[in-house]
Amino acid sequence: MIADFGSLSLWLICLFSLIQFGGIFIFRNMIMEISKASVISCMILSLICFISLSYSHIISDFSIENVYQNSSSLKPLIYKFSGSWGSHEGSMILWILILCLFSFAFWLLEDIPIKAHIISIQGLIIFLFAIYTAIYSSPFHKIIPPPFEGLGLKPVLQDIGLAFHPPALYLGYLGMSIPFSFAVGILLSKQQMDGWQKILHKWVIISWIFLTLGIALGSWWAYRELGWGGYWFWDPVENASLMPWLVATALIHALIAKNYHMSILLAIMAFSLSMIGTFLVRSGILTSVHSFAMDLERGSFILLIIMIITGLGIFSYLFFPPKKQDRKISLYLLLNNILLLVALFTILLGTLYPLLLDLATGEKISVGAPYFNKIMGILNIPFIALAIFAPFFYKFSNKSRILLFVFSALLFILSAIVSGKIIAASSIILALILILSHMAKSSYHNRAMLISHTGFALIVMGIATSSIFGFDREFSMQPSESREFEGEYRLEFRQLKQKIGSNYIANQGVFALWKGNNEIAILTPEFRFYPIEGDTTIEKSIDRHYLLSDYYIAMGEMDKNNYSSVRFYYRPLINLLWIGALIIIIGGSLSLKRLYYR
Amino acid sequence: MQKKHKRLLIILSSLACFAIAIIIILREFERNILFFYSPKEVVELEIQDGKIFRLGGMVKEGSVNYDASNSRLEFIITDFEAELSVLYYGIKPNMFREKQGMVGKGRLAEGIFIADELLTKHDENYMPPEVADKLKKVDYDR
C-alpha cells in the first residue's frame, strides 16, 4: 500500500513539474500562482515519495523489490534508512526530493522579477528526471508473494561516512541547478536586474559547500573502508564530482572578480558537469568502485536529459548573449580561473578520452593515477602562489611584477621535470607560507577568503606530507608473534577475539604498536562476515596519533594455520585533509553570512 | 615600453605558457595510458614481459589458492578461449571470488601475470564492462 503512495506521488510529480515548466507559457496572466502551486505540490509530493520509500526500508517491507534487493531485517537502523538511497532506483528518489527542495527554497526565499522563469526551468529539470525515474527506475516495483528476508546491503556500504556521502553530494550537484536556471533565466529574459549577482553568489556558495562536504565524505570513507591507505584514486566517478567542484570554485572567484560574463558561462558549465557526472556513474560505461550495475538503455535516457538541459544552456548563451561589460577585470583572479580550467581540462581529458576511444574504436584503455597526480601537483604550486601574493600585488611596482611573473614561469617549467617528491615538498613549504601570511593579514581582508584558503593549504600539507613521509608494510602473522620494522617500530599481534555485531560476526585482532620502548597504540582491526549478504569486509583500525597522524592496520582473512595478512600504514598529518575540508566549509559559511547581511 | 608592445608581450608569453602546459599535460597523459587485454588478446598480441597493462576475465572455478602465511594469492583468469595464471602478493581483496569478473593491473613474467593491484567492486553481481564486452564475443555457458 505504501508503495502505491510512493508510485502515485512519483507520477504526480511528473505532472506537476510539467505544469511548473509549461504553465507560464500557457497561462500568461497567472504565472505567480502557477509557480507557487506547482513548487509547493512538488515539494510535498517528493517528500511523500521519499518517506514512502524510507519507511518501507525501515520496517523491512520485502514486498517491495527495492527493499528486498538492498536490505535485511538484521541491518542496523541507520543503514536501513540510508539504504533507501543506496541503490540506483532509491537514489533517484533522493535526487528528485533534493531538486524539489531547492526549487521550493528558491521560491520561498527569493523575490525577483524573473522568479517565475527560473522556477519554470527548474520545473523542466525536475520533469525530465521524474519521468525517467517513473519509467525506467522506479523503486516501487512489488514482489508477490513477498519474501521473508532481504538480500541485505553490500557490507562495504554499511558505513556512516558512506551513508551521508550521497545526500551531501546530491545537495551539491543539484544545488547547482539554481545557478544554472538563474543564468539561463537572466539570459533569456534579457532583463536588466540589479543585484542579481549577489543572489547568484549566495546559491553558488550553498551548493559549493555541500559539494565540498560530499567529496570530503566520499574520500574519508574510501580511506577508512577501501583505501589501502589511499583516499583518492582518480577513479572516473571521483573525477566526475571533482570537475563540477573546480568549475564552482572558478565561478565563486569570477563573481568576486565581478566578471559576470564568465560567471554566467561557468554557472551553466557547473550544472552540466554535475549531470555528466551522474551519467558517468549510472550508465554502466565505467569500471569503478562506484559503478552501479546498469544497462545501457537507462544510460541513453540520462544522456538525452543531459543533452536537453546542457543544450538549453548553450543555446541561451549563444543566442541571448549577456551584455558587454566595460570594467577592468582583476588579472589575478582571472589567472586563477584559467588555472582552474586547465585543471578541469586535465581531468576531463583523462576521464573522457578512454570513454570516447572505446566508443570509437572499441579499444579499452585506462589512464593511470600518476598522470593526474603529477599534473595536479604541478598546477597546485601556482594556485598557492597566487593565493599568497595576489592580495598584496597592489603594493608591487610594475617592474617587480614582471620579474615575479618571469620567475614563476621558469619555476613552472622546472616543476615539470623534477620528481614528485620535490613538488610535494615545495607544496608543503608554500602552503605553510600561505597559512602564515594569511594569519598576518589585516582585518580588512576578506576573512572568509583567508579561512577557506587556509583550509586549502592544510589539505595540500596533509596530502604532501603523508605521501612523502608515509609508508606501508605487509606481514603474515600469527597471534603472539611480533614484527619489527623501520628500525624503531614493533608490531605485536597480541590475541584474536571473536566479536558479534547486529548483522555480522568477526575475527578481531588485538595489536600493540611499539616505538622504541613505548607502547604507542593498540589497534583492533576486524575481519567481518555478513551472513545474509554472504560477504566479508576488512575493517581497518586507525589510531589517530596526536589527532593528526594515523597508524592504520588492515587484517585479512585467516587461513587454516592461523596466519593472517596484516598490512600496516603510517600516514603522517593525513587528518589535515579532513580538517582542511571542514575549514574550507567554515570559510564558505562565513562568506554566505556576509552575503546575507550586506 | 609602449603600450602596444607591452600587450603583444603579454599575449605572446601567455600563448607560450599555454603551449608548454598543453605539451606537459599531453606528454604525461601518453605516458600513463594503460591498455586492457583479455587472456586471448595477451596470447594473440604476444604481449612482452615487463609491460604494464590491465588483464581482465573471469576467475576460473577451482583455481584459487590463497596462502595467508605468505600473503600469496594464485588463481587463473579465463575468457573461455585462453587462460592465464595470476600471482598476487597481498591481502586477498574483499569481493574476490570464483566465477566472477576480475581486473588486475600488472605485467607478464615468464607466462605468469604478476598483479600489483586487483580491482574490486562493491556489487557482488558486478562484471566489469570491459570484461563483459570481451566475454560477449565468446559464447559460453554461465
Contacts between the chains, C-beta under 8 A, distances in Angstrom:
chain1	res1	chain2	res2	distance
A	154	B	122	5.2
A	154	B	123	6.5
A	154	B	124	6.9
A	156	B	94	6.6
A	156	B	95	8.0
A	156	B	122	5.1
A	157	B	122	6.3
A	226	B	94	8.0
A	226	B	120	7.3
A	284	B	129	6.2
A	285	B	129	6.5
A	286	B	129	7.2
A	287	B	103	6.5
A	287	B	119	6.9
A	287	B	128	4.4
A	287	B	129	5.8
A	287	B	130	6.1
A	289	B	120	7.2
A	289	B	121	6.5
A	289	B	122	5.6
A	290	B	122	7.6
A	291	B	121	7.5
A	291	B	123	7.7
A	291	B	126	7.2
A	291	B	129	7.8
A	292	B	123	7.2
A	293	B	123	5.2
A	293	B	125	6.0
A	293	B	126	5.2
A	293	B	127	7.9
A	342	B	21	6.0
A	342	B	25	7.8
A	345	B	25	7.5
A	346	B	25	5.5
A	349	B	25	7.1
A	349	B	29	6.3
A	350	B	29	6.6
A	353	B	29	7.7
A	362	B	133	7.9
A	363	B	35	7.8
A	364	B	35	7.5
A	364	B	36	4.0
A	364	B	130	4.6
A	364	B	133	7.5
A	365	B	33	5.2
A	365	B	34	6.2
A	365	B	35	5.5
A	365	B	36	6.3
A	366	B	33	7.8
A	366	B	34	4.8
A	366	B	36	6.6
A	366	B	54	6.4
A	367	B	29	6.8
A	367	B	32	5.6
A	367	B	33	6.2
A	367	B	34	7.1
A	368	B	32	3.9
A	368	B	33	7.6
A	368	B	34	5.4
A	369	B	32	7.9
A	370	B	28	7.7
A	370	B	31	7.8
A	370	B	32	5.4
A	371	B	28	4.9
A	371	B	29	5.5
A	371	B	31	7.2
A	371	B	32	3.7
A	374	B	28	5.4
A	375	B	24	7.3
A	375	B	25	5.7
A	375	B	28	5.8
A	378	B	24	7.3
A	405	B	13	7.9
A	409	B	13	7.3
A	409	B	17	6.4
A	412	B	17	7.5
A	412	B	20	7.8
A	413	B	20	6.2
A	416	B	20	7.9
A	416	B	24	4.7
A	474	B	71	6.0
A	474	B	89	7.8
A	474	B	90	6.6
A	474	B	91	7.6
A	476	B	68	6.2
A	476	B	69	4.7
A	476	B	70	5.9
A	476	B	71	5.4
A	533	B	124	7.9
A	534	B	124	7.8
A	535	B	94	7.5
A	535	B	95	7.5
A	535	B	124	6.3
A	536	B	94	5.9
A	537	B	94	5.9
A	538	B	91	6.8
A	538	B	94	6.0
A	554	B	91	6.4
A	555	B	91	8.0
A	556	B	68	6.9
A	556	B	71	7.5
A	556	B	91	3.6
A	556	B	92	5.8
A	557	B	66	7.4
A	557	B	68	6.5
A	557	B	91	8.0
A	557	B	92	6.0
A	558	B	68	6.3
A	559	B	66	6.8
A	559	B	67	6.9
A	559	B	68	3.6
A	559	B	69	6.8
A	561	B	68	7.5
A	561	B	69	6.1
A	563	B	68	4.2
A	563	B	69	3.7
A	564	B	68	5.9
A	565	B	68	5.7
A	565	B	71	4.1
A	565	B	90	6.9
A	565	B	91	4.3
A	565	B	92	7.4
A	567	B	90	7.6
A	567	B	91	5.8
